[in-house]
Amino acid sequence: MRVSLIEGDITAQRVDVIVNAANSSLLGGGGVDGAIHRRGGPEILAECRALRASRYGRGLPTGQAVATTAGRLPARWVVHTVGPVWSASEDRSALLRDCYANSLAVADDLGAGSVAFPLISAGVYGWPVEDAVRQALTVLRAAAPGRVTEARLVLFGADTYATAERVAASL
């Protein structure tokens, strides 16, 4: 699988799957989640509500992933995953890596060839950017061959992109 770093807006990526750094409610929020719901339109929220009414009454567990339509986004599907909140006293990095691995597995099951990921948990959930990039690239670079042949890590802002490039070069 080809892994690339992209500076930009994840909602503008023309791929089969856009991964949403969702909250467990699946009903929208701030940051990436809010942007995906705003640009994708009400179709995404309608499918998220249906998921809450059926399989995820208590919300989507951290590290898990589930797909919906992409609505008006330039993609076929959105894969929603809930990242862990950063903790200095508890190692939650396995949950963060699960977000990437489980999102890839869902995308592969859908038959997707290309996936755009945000930097999960590095926004309001407080994960340090350098380690968030390290965790993401560890999973994406080690992924077993499947239908997904292209993964983009879409980084918002020049500083985040520069940090990601530096981390990628050191791995």
C-alpha positions in Angstrom: 0.0 0.0 0.0 1.3 3.4 -0.9 1.2 5.8 2.0 1.5 9.6 1.5 1.3 12.7 3.6 -1.0 15.5 2.3 -1.4 19.0 3.7 -5.0 20.1 3.3 -8.7 19.6 4.0 -9.8 16.0 4.3 -13.3 16.9 3.1 -11.8 17.8 -0.3 -10.0 14.5 -0.9 -11.2 12.5 -3.9 -10.9 9.0 -2.6 -13.1 5.9 -2.0 -13.2 6.4 1.8 -12.8 9.4 4.0 -12.1 8.4 7.6 -13.9 10.5 10.2 -12.3 11.2 13.6 -15.8 10.9 15.2 -17.0 11.1 18.7 -18.7 8.0 20.2 -22.2 9.5 19.6 -21.7 9.4 15.8 -23.9 12.5 15.7 -21.4 15.1 14.7 -19.2 17.4 16.7 -16.3 19.8 16.2 -13.0 19.6 14.2 -12.8 16.9 11.5 -16.1 15.4 12.6 -18.0 18.6 12.3 -16.4 19.4 8.9 -17.3 16.0 7.5 -20.9 16.3 8.6 -21.2 19.9 7.3 -19.8 19.2 3.9 -21.3 15.7 3.6 -24.8 16.8 4.4 -27.7 15.3 6.2 -27.4 11.8 4.5 -24.4 11.0 6.8 -26.2 12.1 9.9 -29.3 10.0 8.9 -27.2 6.9 8.6 -25.4 7.6 11.8 -28.7 8.0 13.6 -29.8 4.6 12.2 -26.6 3.0 13.5 -27.3 4.5 16.9 -30.8 3.1 16.8 -29.7 -0.3 15.9 -26.1 -1.6 16.5 -24.6 1.2 18.6 -27.2 2.4 21.1 -24.4 3.2 23.6 -22.2 4.8 20.9 -19.3 3.5 18.9 -16.6 2.2 21.1 -13.1 3.7 21.0 -10.9 2.1 18.4 -13.8 0.6 16.4 -14.9 1.7 13.0 -18.2 1.7 11.0 -19.1 2.9 7.5 -21.8 5.2 6.2 -22.5 7.0 2.9 -20.3 9.9 2.1 -23.2 12.1 1.2 -22.0 15.1 -0.7 -18.3 14.5 -0.1 -16.1 13.5 -3.1 -15.9 9.9 -1.8 -18.1 6.8 -1.8 -18.1 6.2 2.0 -17.2 7.7 5.3 -15.6 5.3 7.9 -16.2 6.7 11.4 -13.8 5.8 14.1 -13.5 7.0 17.7 -10.0 7.9 18.8 -8.8 7.8 22.4 -8.3 10.9 24.5 -4.7 11.5 25.3 -3.6 10.6 28.8 -0.1 11.2 30.3 -0.8 8.5 33.0 -2.2 5.7 30.8 -0.9 4.3 27.5 -3.8 4.3 25.1 -1.6 4.1 22.0 -3.0 0.6 21.1 -6.5 2.1 20.9 -5.2 4.8 18.6 -3.5 2.2 16.3 -6.8 0.2 16.4 -8.5 3.2 14.8 -6.3 3.0 11.8 -6.3 -0.8 11.5 -10.1 -1.2 12.0 -10.8 1.7 9.5 -8.5 0.0 7.0 -10.3 -3.3 7.5 -13.8 -1.7 7.0 -12.5 0.1 3.9 -11.1 -3.2 2.6 -14.4 -5.0 3.2 -16.2 -2.2 1.3 -13.9 -2.8 -1.7 -12.2 0.6 -1.4 -8.9 1.2 -3.1 -8.1 4.6 -1.6 -8.5 6.0 1.9 -7.9 9.4 3.4 -7.2 9.6 7.1 -7.1 12.6 9.4 -4.6 12.7 12.2 -6.9 10.9 14.7 -7.0 12.2 18.3 -4.5 15.0 17.6 -7.1 17.7 17.8 -9.4 18.3 20.7 -8.5 14.9 22.2 -5.0 16.2 22.9 -2.8 13.5 21.4 0.7 15.0 20.8 1.2 15.4 17.1 4.5 13.7 16.7 3.3 10.6 18.5 0.0 10.7 16.6 1.9 10.6 13.3 4.2 7.9 14.6 1.2 5.7 15.6 -0.6 6.3 12.3 2.4 5.5 10.1 3.3 2.5 12.1 -0.1 0.9 11.2 -0.4 2.2 7.7 3.1 1.2 6.6 2.7 -2.3 8.1 -0.7 -3.0 6.8 -1.2 -6.4 5.1 -1.9 -6.3 1.4 -5.6 -5.9 0.6 -7.9 -4.0 -1.7 -6.7 -0.7 -0.3 -3.7 0.3 -2.3 -3.5 4.0 -1.3 -3.6 5.6 2.1 -3.3 9.4 2.6 -2.6 10.9 5.9 -4.2 14.4 5.5 -2.7 17.0 7.8 -4.4 20.3 8.6 -2.0 23.2 8.6 1.6 23.7 7.5 3.1 23.1 11.0 1.3 19.8 11.4 2.4 18.8 7.9 6.1 19.8 8.6 6.0 17.7 11.9 4.6 14.7 10.0 7.3 14.9 7.3 10.0 15.1 10.0 8.5 12.1 11.9 8.0 10.1 8.6 11.7 10.7 7.7 12.8 9.4 11.1 10.9 6.1 10.9 
